[in-house]
Amino acid sequence: MNIMDSMPDDKFIFGSVQVVANQMDTLLERELKEYNLTTKQWLLTIIVANTFDHDPTIKEVAKGMGSSHQNVKQVALKLAQKGFVVMEKDPQDARITRIKLTDAVASFGKASQQKSEIFSEKLFAGITSEELAMTRSAMAKLLKNLERMDQESK
């Protein structure tokens, strides 16, 4: 019997989430290299494009990414240098900076769509729609628990 098989589910999941995140990061970095993007830069564009129906603030994106305001600001500045985003002051409150995607993001999406689909197909190969739904539910609960833990530690 493999030692992993006898490990309690919560410990296995805790460790596996870390390993999966590291392996996905490594593979995505490799895939994104040709586009001169890092995984965090790519994730920021995905979060902005798919989570908001407005140009979000740095604070909103930080929450969506599960990251700090300062980290998101640095990632956004790099993306601005590369022409993927524009950072604009909010017209009603100059203390607030909003992140706006440029047409370069759509161009990148078109150029990388086939590779993205292949990556996803390979990643989720052999996993049923029922298993995906169960995993989604568990991940949503983990994210909610992490958010609560973060609030409690402030």
C-alpha positions as CSV (number, residue, x, y, z in Angstrom):
1,M,0.0,0.0,0.0
2,N,1.2,3.5,-0.9
3,I,1.7,5.8,2.0
4,M,-0.4,8.4,0.2
5,D,-3.4,6.0,0.2
6,S,-3.4,5.7,4.0
7,M,-3.0,9.5,4.5
8,P,-6.1,11.2,5.9
9,D,-8.1,13.0,3.2
10,D,-7.6,16.5,4.7
11,K,-3.8,16.1,4.8
12,F,-3.7,14.6,1.3
13,I,-5.8,17.5,-0.1
14,F,-3.8,20.1,1.8
15,G,-0.5,18.8,0.3
16,S,-1.9,18.1,-3.1
17,V,-3.3,21.6,-3.5
18,Q,0.2,22.9,-2.9
19,V,1.8,20.4,-5.4
20,V,-0.9,21.0,-8.0
21,A,-0.4,24.8,-7.7
22,N,3.4,24.5,-8.1
23,Q,3.2,22.1,-11.0
24,M,0.6,24.2,-12.8
25,D,2.6,27.4,-12.2
26,T,5.7,25.7,-13.7
27,L,3.9,24.4,-16.8
28,L,2.0,27.7,-17.3
29,E,5.3,29.7,-17.0
30,R,6.8,27.5,-19.7
31,E,3.7,28.0,-21.9
32,L,3.5,31.8,-21.3
33,K,7.2,32.4,-21.9
34,E,6.7,32.9,-25.6
35,Y,4.2,35.7,-24.9
36,N,6.5,37.4,-22.4
37,L,4.0,36.9,-19.6
38,T,4.3,35.4,-16.1
39,T,1.6,33.3,-14.6
40,K,0.6,36.1,-12.2
41,Q,0.4,38.6,-15.0
42,W,-1.8,36.1,-17.0
43,L,-4.0,35.5,-13.9
44,L,-4.6,39.2,-13.4
45,T,-5.8,39.5,-17.0
46,I,-8.1,36.5,-16.6
47,I,-9.5,37.8,-13.3
48,V,-10.2,41.2,-14.7
49,A,-11.7,39.8,-17.9
50,N,-13.9,37.2,-16.3
51,T,-14.9,38.5,-12.9
52,F,-15.8,42.2,-13.5
53,D,-18.3,44.0,-15.6
54,H,-16.4,47.3,-15.0
55,D,-12.8,48.4,-14.8
56,P,-11.9,47.1,-11.3
57,T,-9.9,48.8,-8.7
58,I,-6.5,47.4,-7.6
59,K,-8.2,46.4,-4.3
60,E,-11.0,44.5,-6.1
61,V,-8.4,42.6,-8.3
62,A,-6.3,41.8,-5.2
63,K,-9.3,40.2,-3.5
64,G,-10.1,38.3,-6.7
65,M,-6.5,37.0,-6.9
66,G,-6.2,36.3,-3.2
67,S,-3.2,38.6,-3.2
68,S,-2.0,41.9,-1.6
69,H,-2.8,45.3,-3.0
70,Q,0.9,46.0,-3.4
71,N,1.6,42.7,-5.2
72,V,-1.3,43.3,-7.7
73,K,-0.1,46.9,-8.2
74,Q,3.4,45.6,-9.2
75,V,2.0,43.0,-11.5
76,A,-0.4,45.6,-13.1
77,L,2.5,48.0,-13.6
78,K,4.5,45.3,-15.5
79,L,1.4,44.6,-17.6
80,A,1.1,48.3,-18.3
81,Q,4.7,48.4,-19.5
82,K,3.9,45.5,-21.9
83,G,0.7,47.2,-23.2
84,F,-1.8,44.7,-21.7
85,V,-3.4,47.1,-19.3
86,V,-3.9,50.8,-18.6
87,M,-4.0,52.0,-15.0
88,E,-6.3,55.0,-14.7
89,K,-7.3,57.2,-11.7
90,D,-10.9,57.0,-10.8
91,P,-12.7,60.1,-12.0
92,Q,-14.7,60.4,-8.7
93,D,-11.8,59.6,-6.4
94,A,-8.2,60.2,-7.4
95,R,-6.9,57.9,-4.6
96,I,-8.4,54.9,-6.5
97,T,-6.6,53.3,-9.4
98,R,-8.6,51.2,-11.9
99,I,-7.2,48.6,-14.2
100,K,-8.4,48.5,-17.8
101,L,-7.5,45.8,-20.2
102,T,-6.3,46.8,-23.7
103,D,-6.8,45.2,-27.0
104,A,-3.5,43.4,-26.5
105,V,-5.3,41.0,-24.1
106,A,-7.9,40.0,-26.7
107,S,-5.1,39.5,-29.3
108,F,-3.2,37.3,-26.8
109,G,-6.4,35.3,-26.1
110,K,-6.8,34.6,-29.8
111,A,-3.2,33.7,-30.3
112,S,-3.1,31.4,-27.4
113,Q,-6.6,29.9,-27.5
114,Q,-5.7,26.6,-29.2
115,K,-2.8,26.0,-26.7
116,S,-5.1,26.9,-23.8
117,E,-7.7,24.4,-24.9
118,I,-5.1,21.7,-25.3
119,F,-3.7,22.5,-21.9
120,S,-7.1,22.3,-20.3
121,E,-8.0,19.0,-22.0
122,K,-4.8,17.4,-20.9
123,L,-5.2,18.8,-17.3
124,F,-8.7,17.5,-16.8
125,A,-8.4,14.3,-18.8
126,G,-10.1,11.3,-17.1
127,I,-12.1,13.6,-14.7
128,T,-15.9,13.3,-15.0
129,S,-18.2,16.2,-15.0
130,E,-19.6,15.0,-11.6
131,E,-16.0,14.9,-10.2
132,L,-15.4,18.4,-11.5
133,A,-18.7,19.6,-9.9
134,M,-17.7,18.0,-6.5
135,T,-14.2,19.5,-6.7
136,R,-15.7,22.9,-7.5
137,S,-18.0,22.8,-4.5
138,A,-15.1,21.7,-2.2
139,M,-12.8,24.4,-3.6
140,A,-15.5,27.1,-3.1
141,K,-15.8,26.0,0.5
142,L,-12.0,26.1,1.0
143,L,-11.9,29.6,-0.5
144,K,-14.7,30.8,1.8
145,N,-12.9,29.2,4.8
146,L,-9.6,30.9,3.8
147,E,-11.4,34.3,3.5
148,R,-12.9,33.9,6.9
149,M,-9.5,32.9,8.4
150,D,-7.9,35.9,6.8
151,Q,-10.5,38.2,8.3
152,E,-10.1,36.7,11.7
153,S,-6.3,37.2,11.6
154,K,-6.6,41.0,10.9
